[in-house]
Amino acid sequence: MSLVVRRSCLAAVQEQFEMLAAAGQLPLADHMGDVFQPAVGLLQLRDLVLSGAVGDGVADRLWRVLVQRSRSDAGPWMIAALGMALPGLRRAARDLRLRWSDDVEDLESELLAGFLERLETVDVEAPRICGRLIDAAVRAVRRAQSAGRLAQQPTSFSAGPTVPGLPWDHPDCVLARAVAAAVLCREEADVIGATRLGDATLAQAVSALGLTRPAARRWRRQAELRLRDAIRAGELAFFPRRRRRRRQSAPVAAAA
């Protein structure tokens, strides 16, 4: 009897992306000749973006080309878009697998389907194109989980820190509980919800708070780290009787 090894969907994307990069048939760098040398290949471009060697504006220009070409030519350009986003998709898949026990292949399939569906409609003039595509992919998995297409991990009632289980692990409920426990202020929860669960850009979400873009990123990042630590510590597994001192309701605007 032969052993059938099921291959990860994300591993298959990586393999196709590497083959595409080796063939050198997609001169993505040529579309940005003022920034990159023509000899820069897909793998090098991805490394440059991931390392932060290029600014957000350049990364968004790169993604604008990828999205537009994938819509008109599909095929290899769609693989290129998936491959460029693969590190973020893998990170999202790891986070999702912490709470769900369905087949990895099914979860990754939903993730890729959500990414490709959003690829057709994402606004290429708005910033953070890749991030919004990955956010949409994560939402697709969560919708599949809510619809029962992906299995829920059995809830554990053992003592000690736990990750919130249904219905508490619905993202909106987690944010509401974080506000009630004073882990987040209302503005922090609203911005995280709007940008991570919705389609709003960070600039749109903080427009009324008077923050510069770098300051807004730092502010949201600090809030997300507190939220992560609270979940890992089990603080959001139930409503605590003793609440923290409530945080300031809004951030101080960055100096002009």
Buried (B, 14 or more C-beta within 10 A) or exposed (E): EEEEEEEBBBEBBBEBBEEBBEEEEBEBBEBBEEBBEEEBBBBBBBEBBEEEEBEBEBBBBBBBBBBEBBBEEEEBBBBBBBBBBBBBBBEBBEEBBEBBEBEBBBBBBBBBBBBBBBBEEBEBEBBBBBBBBBBBBBBBBBEBBEEEEBEBBEEEEEEEEBBBBEEBBBBEBBBBBBBBBBBBBBBBBBBBBBBBBBBBBBBBBBEEBBBBBEBBBBBBEEBBEBBEEBBEEBBBBEEBEEEEEEBEEBBEEBEE
